Amino acid sequence: MSDYLMEYYAGSTEPWAVSVLQAMVRLRHPVNILELGTFEGRTTRAIAEVMPDHATLWTVDIERRHGGFGDPRIKFFEEDAITFLRDICPEKSMNFVFVDDDHTFGHVSTEITMLRDRCMASDGLIVMHDVIGPFGLDKIVEREGGFIIALPLLHAAGGLGVIPAYPRVQKKMPEAVKNRLAAAGWASGDAEDFLG
Ligand SMILES: C[S@@+](CC[C@H](N)C(=O)[O-])C[C@H]1O[C@@H](n2cnc3c(N)ncnc32)[C@H](O)[C@@H]1O
């Protein structure tokens, strides 16, 4: 088995998905980041590598399975995710959330509702792991108006579901973007549904 698959089957997020998460963090420079499901902390460290110096990464696991992070920006909570979302997560604080703990449908569904109702900042983005495969989490992504990033050529499960914290806002595409597309020969007349 390749190193890639060994790493994937060991329970950590697959490397390409970690790269996508890092790209999102670089792009959105979130101040408060939450990871539900720390495990051995590989993705935690990968996110911390690229997050702003002044950001805080809150990471939660029902059981401690890592040796600590040595980074004052990372706060680990040995806690059930639902308890964390109900009692600990500061209200309307989270700009970027990675949901990767208990993957059962009811649990994740409750998490997404609690995140949206209580924890997310208005510009927040929720990214769910393992939306492809036996858990049926793609249905939650669809229900919440999100989209899926998956590489089914590499494996039959995994993938990321991306959900804006609040229902998609219809925005006019900025004139500067339209002009750039037009200059490149792209028609943008119908592209009014622009996610800011
Ligand atoms: C797939 S692993 C997380 C992988 C990690 N995010 C990564 O990318 O390396 C899932 C983790 O969720 C934790 N977990 C399961 N149920 C949980 C719950 N109800 N609350 C918090 N953590 C939970 C498990 O202990 C396990 O460490």
The ligand as an SDF file (V2000), in Angstrom:
LIG
                    3D

 27 29  0  0  0  0  0  0  0  0999 V2000
  -11.2580   11.0750   11.9870 C   0  0  0  0  0  0  0  0  0  0  0  0
  -10.5730   11.4390   13.5680 S   0  0  0  0  0  0  0  0  0  0  0  0
  -10.1080   13.1410   13.3900 C   0  0  0  0  0  0  0  0  0  0  0  0
   -8.9650   13.3260   12.4280 C   0  0  0  0  0  0  0  0  0  0  0  0
   -8.3140   14.6770   12.4730 C   0  0  0  0  0  0  0  0  0  0  0  0
   -9.2710   15.7600   12.2710 N   0  0  0  0  0  0  0  0  0  0  0  0
   -7.2560   14.7340   11.4000 C   0  0  0  0  0  0  0  0  0  0  0  0
   -7.5260   15.2660   10.3130 O   0  0  0  0  0  0  0  0  0  0  0  0
   -6.1620   14.2200   11.6370 O   0  0  0  0  0  0  0  0  0  0  0  0
  -12.0120   11.5390   14.5760 C   0  0  0  0  0  0  0  0  0  0  0  0
  -11.7730   11.9640   16.0170 C   0  0  0  0  0  0  0  0  0  0  0  0
  -13.0400   12.3720   16.5400 O   0  0  0  0  0  0  0  0  0  0  0  0
  -13.0880   12.0500   17.8970 C   0  0  0  0  0  0  0  0  0  0  0  0
  -14.4940   12.0100   18.3330 N   0  0  0  0  0  0  0  0  0  0  0  0
  -15.4220   11.0450   18.0930 C   0  0  0  0  0  0  0  0  0  0  0  0
  -16.6070   11.3820   18.6230 N   0  0  0  0  0  0  0  0  0  0  0  0
  -16.4390   12.6010   19.1980 C   0  0  0  0  0  0  0  0  0  0  0  0
  -17.2920   13.4940   19.8890 C   0  0  0  0  0  0  0  0  0  0  0  0
  -18.5930   13.1790   20.1210 N   0  0  0  0  0  0  0  0  0  0  0  0
  -16.8000   14.6590   20.3300 N   0  0  0  0  0  0  0  0  0  0  0  0
  -15.5000   14.9750   20.1190 C   0  0  0  0  0  0  0  0  0  0  0  0
  -14.6300   14.1760   19.4600 N   0  0  0  0  0  0  0  0  0  0  0  0
  -15.0890   13.0020   19.0160 C   0  0  0  0  0  0  0  0  0  0  0  0
  -12.3590   10.7340   17.9900 C   0  0  0  0  0  0  0  0  0  0  0  0
  -11.8760   10.5510   19.3150 O   0  0  0  0  0  0  0  0  0  0  0  0
  -11.2560   10.8810   16.9330 C   0  0  0  0  0  0  0  0  0  0  0  0
  -10.0200   11.2550   17.5050 O   0  0  0  0  0  0  0  0  0  0  0  0
  1  2  1  0
  2  3  1  0
  2 10  1  0
  3  4  1  0
  4  5  1  0
  5  6  1  0
  5  7  1  0
  7  8  2  0
  7  9  1  0
 10 11  1  0
 11 12  1  0
 11 26  1  0
 12 13  1  0
 13 14  1  0
 13 24  1  0
 14 15  1  0
 14 23  1  0
 15 16  2  0
 16 17  1  0
 17 18  1  0
 17 23  2  0
 18 19  1  0
 18 20  2  0
 20 21  1  0
 21 22  2  0
 22 23  1  0
 24 25  1  0
 24 26  1  0
 26 27  1  0
M  CHG  2   2   1   9  -1
M  END
$$$$
